[in-house]
Amino acid sequence: MSKFHSMVSRRDFMKGLGMAGAGIGAVAASAPVFHDIDELIASDTAVQPRPWWVKERPIDDPTIEVDFGMMERHDGRDQGQSARVRAIYYGADRVLGAAALSAAELAERTTSNYPGYTYRSRALAGSFKRVSQGTSPGWAETKDPAPVKTPEERGEPKWTGTPEEASRMLRAAMRAYGASLVGYTELTQEHRDHVIFSYEKGDSNNEKYIGTTIPVTAARPIVFENVPKAYETTEKLVIPNVPLWEIALSTQGSNELWRSAGTLLGGMANGNTFYNCANLHASTYNFLRYLGYQLIGTIGNDARYVGSEGGAAIMAGLGEASRQKLYTLTPEYGAPGRLYGVLTDLPLEPTHPIDAGIYRFCHSCQKCADSCPPQCISKEKEPSWDLPLTEGKETIYSVKGTKAFYNNLPLCRQYSNETSHGCRICWGECTFTVNRGALVHQIIKGTIANIPLFNTYFYKLGDAFGYGTDPEKAEAWWDLSLPTLGQDSTIVAADAGYGK
């Protein structure tokens, strides 16, 4: 039993966390009724059941092979799709010229009334904005809403409970705030030495720094210090040398928007997946702060990740590696969705890597590679430990230590920047970007997990179901009756009548 027990109403509980304002109210109103922290822990919604075909694997042993001895802490400035990296391989002129190419394509497609570029599509895509833009969360704080009081400030002890109770509680809370899948890993010394980024990504992603006298390395190192709390200065981001756990989470996306890739509607599919991230970050930060713990890193701010969000998702069992490598595939909704990884000092029970047959399927399926316009996705039959060269140069944006399919991520981003729609076609083409209404999908996924013999057949079966991308789907989208945000959140639900 936990030692923190007080009877409060749902409204007072949310209000105490600083979430009674506009935007959060809707989340609170739709959340389950929890009268106190103990009820939140005991709730079945805190459990994360997976489909029957998903098998657990030992900690730090996902289906993609990992060798920490080969791996070094990666420099976040060298992320595969940053402007800094693209300029290395394709030159500053091409990077800086992408916007002009995109604008020219937009003008041409607008004039020709191209599917997905009609008046209504331009209005929809142009009006889609992220929540609380300009108030990005800090490294170890939140600015929107204002932080709640800590237990010390309230004059009561911090919450205590077992790691199992804490894991159930935090998952239930984050699901109420807008997360979809949630898992945990312990930040071992091996992870600190090899996995956490050595630098934040920072301004290296911004084209305006390319080809100018302004340094593109305007990013801070991420360092560990013997301090109790995380903090940041203009010179560095600090992680305390205390026991820590990484929270891996996903936010779901809309299949129908992803399958409109190659148009303006497909272009907004990515933004749809982090629609609520500002609120999700602030709510999670305040929840942990209210209990007496800290959140380190950011949910939704690409420039300030603590490490590879895909790697965290794989190790925590949210999903498996993919051939495309830029996304991690989950058993529940495949490619659509965004991944995030943050740290906390709340002791949590680690979740296990999984085997749902997904990565094995990627070995024989190369639909994403076949559909990639610039052909930057590997078509190798087997993954490799060896990093290939990129345009005859050393590949600095991928790290050694995983037996993976290695792709040309700078070209992927450069091509998408040169289009008016942002590409993302591989997301919509992925064999796992399917709906789940028909029972046959569950049968197929279970077969993939256990009998690889039919993998090639299932690749082609997706086309028979009408999946994959098509500009005409952007126009058909307007006549569809879809869930809120186009997302079926019941996919990850197993209780209270949902997901039955």
Buried (B, 14 or more C-beta within 10 A) or exposed (E): EBEBEEEBEBEEBBBBBBBBEEBBEEBBEEBBEBBBBBBBBBBEBBEBEBBEBBBEBEBBEBBBBBEBEEBEBBBBBBBBBBBBBBBBBBBBEBBBBBEEBBEEBBEEBBEEEBBBBBEEBBEBBEEBEBBBEEEBBBBBBBBBBEBBBBBEEEEEEBBEBEBEBBBBBBBBBBBBBBBBBBBBBBBBEEBBEBBBBBBBBBBBBBBEBBBEEEEBEBBBBBEBEEEEEBBBEEEBBBBBEBEBBBBBBBBBBBBBBBBBBBBBBBBBBBBBBBBBBBBBBBBBBBBBBBBBBBBBBBBBBBBBBBBBBBBBBBBBBBBBBBBBBBBBBBBBBBBBBBBBBBBBBBBBBBBBBBBBBBBBBBBBBBBBBEBBEEEBBBEEEEBEEEBEEBEEEEBBBBBBBBBBBBBBBBBBBBBBBBBBBBBBBBBBBBBBBBBBEEEEBEEBBBBBBEEBEBBEEBBEBBEEEEBBBBBEBBBEBEEEEEEEBBBBBBBBBBBEEEBE
